[in-house]
Amino acid sequence: GSSGSACTSGSLDPSHVLLGIGLPHELAHGSLRLSLSDFNTEEEVEKVIEVLPGIIKTLRSYSPLYLNHLKEQEKEQTKEQGQK
């Protein structure tokens, strides 16, 4: 279970749950956990859904871990295409 927010845990390590399901370290480290309550409105949720993809794209562009992940993915795809 979860007790408290990720930001108050004092740890910079990625979520052990995300790593446990096989997510690469680079992606798990850049995860975002959102919490909702009974007091959130449908309009608030829709606004988050609207603006979050752009924010994520911007933040990923600053992340050396994510950029390295993309390079590694590209290498793997090139290698797989060469084996066909």
N, C-alpha and C positions, 0 to 999 in steps of 0.2 A: 504494500500500500504506500501511499504518498503521505508524508507528514511535513507540511510547510512547503513554501515555494522553493523552486530550484535556486533562485538568486540568494536566498537566505541560508543555503546549505554550506556556504563557504568553500565550495569545491568548483574548480574550473574543468573538472573531468567531464567527458560526455556521459550521457545517461547510460547506465549499465543495461537498462532494459532495451534501448535502441541497439546497443552493441550486441546484446544477447539474441536479437532477432536477425543479426547478420548485416546490419547497416554499417557501411564503412566508417571508420573513425572520423574522416573529414566531414561526412554528412551528419553523423551523430553529434559532433562537436558544434555544429551550426544549427542545432534544433531549436525550435521555439515551442514553448508550452503555453497554451492559453487556457484560462479558467473562466467559466461562465457561472452565473448564479440565477436564481429565480428573478432577480431584479433587472437582468439584462433584457433589453427590448429586441424584438425582431429587427427593427431598424438599425440598432447598434451592430447586431451580428451581420446584417447585410452590408453595412458600411465597412466593417473589417474585411469581409470577403472581397469587397470592391477594391480597397486600397492595399491590402497585404501583398498581393503578388508583385506590385511595383516596388514596395519597400524591400521585399526579399531579394529581388533582382539587384537593387542598389547595394544592399549589404553584402551579397555574394560577390559583387565586383570588387569589394575591398578585402576579401578574405583570401590570403595566400593558400590556406588549406583547401578551400573550395576550388580555386583556380588550379591547384596541383591535382585535385581529384579529376577535374575535367581533362587535363592533359593525359593522365593515366588512362582514363576511359577511352580517349581518342587513340592512344597507343594500342590498347586491347582490341578496339574495333578494326584498326589497320592490320594488326596481326591476324585476326580472325578472317578478314577478307583475303589476306594473302594465302591462307590455308585452304581456301575453297577452290 
